[in-house]
Amino acid sequence: MKRILIIEDDLDIAELERDYLQLNGYKAEIVQDGMLGLKKAASSVYDAVVVDLMLPNKDGFEIIKEIRKNQEIPVIVVSAKVDDIDKIRGLDVGADDYLTKPFSPAELVARIKAHLKRYERLKGSSLSLEVIQHKGLEINTASHKVFVYGKEAQLTTKEYELLLFLASNPNIVFSKEHIFDTIWDNESFGEVATVAVHIQKIRKKIEKDSTNPEFIETLWGTGYRFNSI
């Protein structure tokens, strides 16, 4: 049984999340304090974390950053913060998904299922790939770490998945739609435009000059290609 940690100070919302998760076969635990939630998450006994951003003692942004230092598990934000800047910041520090309150608990469960499935698939593929190298870029699929000319690049989970997909299929042009369907699976929770946003973020982390990329090339009107140099 998959274990889900809910870090949410609003008990009514937390219990709603827990009840829906349990109805769908998950074991869910509630923590209402940010610091305690981080300690629980650090125990590495959970398969996914659902976290609010506004919490007592430690906010959700800090919790996500700490989780990402040592763990590769789905992290889904559920927050009353609706501004794009908060969504972008949440994704930048390592969240896999972002739901705004009020939300559909059924949708939350669906997203958790999709992310758990994706992580399992990614781990399975990592066993056979081990290390992918292209010039100064190295992707270690066992540790999910990326190095650029010997220096580690800090990628979010989605950025890593996207880079791994392109680097595993070098010199092949993929449309935004194809990339979106592959990386975001068959979910209807996002938009194709997010592909370009993630590509831009990856370039800033792995390219010497993000405006003149050598690894991920844009073919205008067609899509993207990873150049095997």
C-alpha positions as MATLAB code, in Angstrom:
seq = 'MKRILIIEDDLDIAELERDYLQLNGYKAEIVQDGMLGLKKAASSVYDAVVVDLMLPNKDGFEIIKEIRKNQEIPVIVVSAKVDDIDKIRGLDVGADDYLTKPFSPAELVARIKAHLKRYERLKGSSLSLEVIQHKGLEINTASHKVFVYGKEAQLTTKEYELLLFLASNPNIVFSKEHIFDTIWDNESFGEVATVAVHIQKIRKKIEKDSTNPEFIETLWGTGYRFNSI';
ca = [
       0.000    0.000    0.000;
       1.430    3.372   -1.026;
       1.894    5.858    1.807;
       1.038    9.522    1.303;
       2.050   12.305    3.694;
      -0.344   15.280    3.877;
       1.191   18.459    5.303;
      -1.775   20.793    5.747;
      -2.765   23.001    8.690;
      -6.444   23.235    7.699;
      -7.783   20.045    9.261;
     -11.007   20.023    7.216;
      -9.049   20.087    3.948;
      -6.488   17.590    5.227;
      -9.180   15.126    6.272;
     -10.924   15.496    2.901;
      -7.634   14.689    1.125;
      -6.980   11.770    3.456;
     -10.461   10.289    3.045;
     -10.324   10.376   -0.756;
      -6.844    8.879   -0.788;
      -7.878    6.077    1.550;
     -10.956    5.364   -0.570;
      -8.562    4.837   -3.465;
      -6.351    2.379   -1.657;
      -3.661    4.649   -0.216;
      -2.526    4.989    3.363;
      -2.531    8.703    4.214;
      -1.155   10.523    7.257;
      -1.858   14.129    8.265;
       0.618   16.584    9.786;
      -0.481   20.171   10.514;
       2.906   21.701   11.335;
       5.548   22.538    8.726;
       8.579   21.579   10.820;
       7.054   18.284   11.917;
       5.949   17.629    8.349;
       9.515   18.033    7.109;
      10.798   15.636    9.768;
       8.164   13.096    8.750;
       9.006   13.500    5.064;
      12.713   13.035    5.804;
      11.996    9.583    7.244;
      11.779    8.290    3.637;
       8.836    6.013    4.386;
       6.379    7.898    2.170;
       5.757    7.391   -1.534;
       4.405   10.917   -2.138;
       3.829   14.198   -0.299;
       0.906   16.621   -0.552;
       1.902   19.980    0.911;
       0.338   23.386    1.506;
       2.558   26.451    1.115;
       1.323   28.484    4.078;
       2.164   26.445    7.163;
       3.182   27.195   10.754;
       6.913   27.019   11.638;
       8.148   26.178    8.118;
       6.531   27.028    4.800;
       5.891   24.655    1.935;
       8.631   26.104   -0.280;
      11.293   25.236    2.289;
       9.821   21.786    2.816;
       9.943   21.013   -0.901;
      13.544   22.210   -1.197;
      14.618   20.003    1.709;
      12.776   16.966    0.330;
      14.473   17.426   -3.045;
      17.947   17.318   -1.482;
      17.608   13.630   -0.670;
      14.445   12.147   -2.161;
      12.886   11.507   -5.543;
       9.184   11.152   -4.785;
       6.133   12.985   -6.144;
       5.442   16.289   -4.359;
       2.091   17.946   -5.059;
       1.276   21.437   -3.817;
      -2.296   22.245   -2.756;
      -2.476   25.925   -1.886;
      -4.737   28.947   -1.704;
      -1.974   30.952   -3.425;
      -3.273   31.492   -6.956;
      -0.674   33.902   -8.373;
       1.449   32.575  -11.218;
       4.611   33.652   -9.412;
       3.793   31.288   -6.538;
       3.068   28.436   -8.940;
       6.324   29.033  -10.791;
       8.282   29.251   -7.553;
       6.700   26.035   -6.280;
       7.651   24.184   -9.459;
      11.117   25.750   -9.494;
      11.980   24.454   -6.019;
      10.962   20.923   -7.040;
       7.211   20.398   -6.840;
       5.771   18.087   -9.489;
       2.314   19.624   -9.576;
       0.250   22.510   -8.226;
      -3.445   22.614   -7.325;
      -5.194   25.744   -6.131;
      -7.902   25.784   -3.474;
     -10.760   25.103   -3.788;
      -9.923   21.910   -5.659;
     -11.474   18.624   -6.626;
     -10.244   15.857   -4.301;
     -10.877   13.361   -7.104;
      -8.507   15.354   -9.326;
      -5.889   15.341   -6.572;
      -6.085   11.558   -6.381;
      -5.834   11.295  -10.175;
      -2.730   13.470  -10.242;
      -1.070   11.497   -7.448;
      -1.767    8.254   -9.306;
      -0.277    9.662  -12.501;
       2.866   10.948  -10.779;
       3.433    7.695   -8.876;
       3.116    5.778  -12.131;
       5.564    8.110  -13.856;
       8.155    7.846  -11.085;
       7.947    4.056  -11.172;
       8.378    4.069  -14.941;
      11.320    6.441  -14.692;
      13.036    4.293  -12.068;
      12.494    1.212  -14.207;
      14.057    2.802  -17.268;
      16.960    4.080  -15.202;
      18.091    0.551  -14.390;
      18.986   -0.172  -17.993;
      20.303    3.237  -19.040;
      22.753    3.897  -16.175;
      24.778    6.785  -17.677;
      24.133    8.904  -20.755;
      26.988   11.079  -21.968;
      27.079   13.745  -24.649;
      30.237   15.843  -24.756;
      30.339   17.701  -21.414;
      26.872   16.556  -20.349;
      26.436   13.465  -18.181;
      23.129   12.053  -16.968;
      23.405    9.444  -14.225;
      20.069    7.662  -14.307;
      20.791    5.610  -11.190;
      21.165    8.686   -8.999;
      19.005   11.012  -11.172;
      21.869   13.506  -11.222;
      22.999   15.670  -14.125;
      26.523   16.998  -14.542;
      27.701   19.658  -16.972;
      31.467   19.647  -17.451;
      31.854   18.011  -14.050;
      29.572   20.383  -12.165;
      26.196   19.150  -10.939;
      23.147   20.898  -12.404;
      20.151   21.107  -10.084;
      17.128   20.083  -12.146;
      13.559   19.643  -10.958;
      11.942   16.262  -11.534;
      10.077   17.398  -14.640;
      13.192   19.063  -16.058;
      15.147   15.867  -15.461;
      12.494   13.706  -17.123;
      12.348   15.992  -20.139;
      16.125   16.137  -20.529;
      16.426   12.378  -20.095;
      13.805   11.767  -22.777;
      15.511   14.027  -25.310;
      19.040   12.818  -24.522;
      17.903    9.182  -24.774;
      16.650    9.921  -28.295;
      19.402   12.103  -29.801;
      19.116   13.747  -33.228;
      15.373   13.077  -33.419;
      12.953   15.988  -33.743;
       9.982   15.890  -31.373;
       7.016   18.248  -31.515;
       5.848   20.075  -28.396;
       2.701   17.943  -28.479;
       4.675   14.696  -28.570;
       6.916   15.824  -25.712;
       3.939   16.959  -23.644;
       2.108   13.655  -24.152;
       5.247   11.705  -23.229;
       6.438   13.626  -20.181;
       3.095   14.709  -18.801;
       1.583   11.347  -19.799;
      -2.079   11.405  -20.857;
      -3.101   13.923  -18.215;
      -5.243   16.894  -19.119;
      -3.899   18.962  -16.240;
      -1.384   21.066  -18.099;
      -0.815   22.926  -21.311;
       1.499   22.237  -24.241;
       3.054   25.681  -23.667;
       4.681   24.338  -20.508;
       7.111   22.388  -22.717;
       8.761   25.597  -23.952;
       8.951   26.935  -20.393;
      10.706   23.796  -19.155;
      13.078   23.728  -22.138;
      14.081   27.306  -21.357;
      14.762   26.437  -17.720;
      16.825   23.376  -18.678;
      18.926   25.420  -21.101;
      19.777   27.916  -18.381;
      21.111   25.045  -16.293;
      23.040   22.987  -18.872;
      23.996   25.305  -21.727;
      27.040   27.602  -21.783;
      24.867   30.130  -23.591;
      21.132   29.522  -23.292;
      20.458   31.888  -26.193;
      22.722   29.822  -28.453;
      22.196   26.251  -27.205;
      24.432   23.393  -28.257;
      22.448   20.542  -26.681;
      18.724   21.276  -27.106;
      17.971   22.855  -30.460;
      14.718   24.545  -31.451;
      13.432   23.836  -34.946;
      10.929   26.629  -35.444;
       7.490   25.376  -36.416;
       8.568   21.770  -35.840;
       9.797   21.115  -32.326;
      12.985   20.289  -30.439;
      16.007   18.087  -31.057;
      18.810   16.966  -28.766;
      22.081   17.258  -30.614;
      24.478   14.380  -30.021;
      27.803   16.161  -30.301;
];
